[in-house]
Amino acid sequence: MNVLFVKLGVDLCGGFAMNSVKRSRTNNPEVLKQRVVDAAFQAFTTKGFNATGIQDLIRAVGVSGGAYSHHFPSKKDLALAVIATAIKDAVDKSWVNPVMAADSTKQGVTVVFRKIIESLDRAGTISGCPLNNLVLELSTQDSDLRAALNTVFSHWHRELAKKIQHDQTRGMLKHLRADEAATFIIATYSGAMAMAKASRSTSPLRICSKQLTSYLS
């Protein structure tokens, strides 16, 4: 999927629901910076961080080398920006926001899985979870990148735990420890997505969704 300029429209942490839009010329530094981050997000999470050439990225986005270097002195700086913004946004849009807006954790998790499965089935391809893809590639390469990725996981975990705790104040999920349950939900999803990517099938996601529904009952 080669898109010169993408506007994040991620509604799932796995299917890359991104809307391509026509690139327009602009000298606005922040717009240029965002164009680079958007393109890098797609490249890093599909091709891989190490396989992405910065010169190729610069040419694809259409910025000068000087403009790029002004915002991102190194490839690592670009990766940190992608993690802190685009990756976190993907997690928020695909998981955190829908779960927090639902009537209950159970409903939210069920809806998230259903939307992801439906989107992947429509797309006919499974790229994997953007966060997981980068974790698997980068977590042993650089401590700063690992810490940044873990920050996103911690945010995801914290919000899920908060939702479970809210349910517990309403008399639900009393049998669960919120922190442990949040870890279990994220780990279950992450593992299911990895299996789905390997098998090119949404079956692992369907099975895990069913089991989580029972777990959260």
Sequence and secondary structure as in RCSB ss.txt:
>XXXX:A:sequence
MNVLFVKLGVDLCGGFAMNSVKRSRTNNPEVLKQRVVDAAFQAFTTKGFNATGIQDLIRAVGVSGGAYSHHFPSK
KDLALAVIATAIKDAVDKSWVNPVMAADSTKQGVTVVFRKIIESLDRAGTISGCPLNNLVLELSTQDSDLRAALN
TVFSHWHRELAKKIQHDQTRGMLKHLRADEAATFIIATYSGAMAMAKASRSTSPLRICSKQLTSYLS
>XXXX:A:secstr
   SSEE    STTT   EE        HHHHHHHHHHHHHHHHHHT TTT  HHHHHHHHT  HHHHHHH SSH
HHHHHHIIIIIIHHHHIIIIIHHHHHSSSHHHHHHHHHHHHHHHHHHHT     HHHHHHHHHTTT HHHHHHHH
HHHHHHHHHHHHHHHHHHHTT  TTS HHHHHHHHHHHHHHHHHHHHHHT SHHHHHHHHHHHHHT 
